[in-house]
Amino acid sequence: MFDGSVFESKKDYIIRYTNSSKEEVNKFVEDMWETFRLLPTSVIKRKGKYIDWFETTFSSKKVFDFLHNFAISFSTISETGFREEFLSLLSKNLKIELLRTFWCDEGSVAKDGKIVGKSKSLRIIHQLKNLHESLGIKTSIWRDNTSKIYGLYIKKNKRNIKLFSKIGFGNGIVTRGKFIGLKKNKVLVKLYGPVIS
């Protein structure tokens, strides 16, 4: 979901992941090997408008079927979201890991300290809001009427930011704006250091 996709193409079963962070793509490749003993069919560097990004692709019906245990559809515009039975079984650590993946791929931190993650799916945004609140993190939802994208905002108070910092952005990289090229977590520390230390 987020910056990954799972789909059928000409009787092939494709799992693809993209990210501007080479570290995150390498981690995904390692995880696929450790979990499924599956190697990528390709790892490609792509030229981006503001910053380059990486794409890795795998082919496996077994993994394709396994991933559908967690979501009916992996389309970013799907309103099915995650399977509720999957979300209900997540431990605290797995909730944090899932949310970190979202923030790594779809999150940003602006120079004014605003922390927002975006999705085209309102259902996914509501599911993510519920996961945050189960961890004590207050959020709000906003919709951009022009782009039809939904934003999930982290409310800016000390307790909330401190709790959010336990999730963080993984190795995600800022892809535009003042902090372009920096790791999102470094920007978070730069803006909120005294609060989260």
Secondary structure by P-SEA (a helix, b strand, c coil): cccccccccccbbbbbbbcccaaaaaaaaaaaaaaccccccbbbbbbcccccbbbbbbbcaaaaaaaacccccccccccccccaaaaaaccaaaaaaaaaaaaaccccccccbbbbbbbccaaaaaaaaaaaaaacccbbbbbcccccbbbbbccccaaaaaaaaaaccccccccccccccccaaaaaaaacccccc
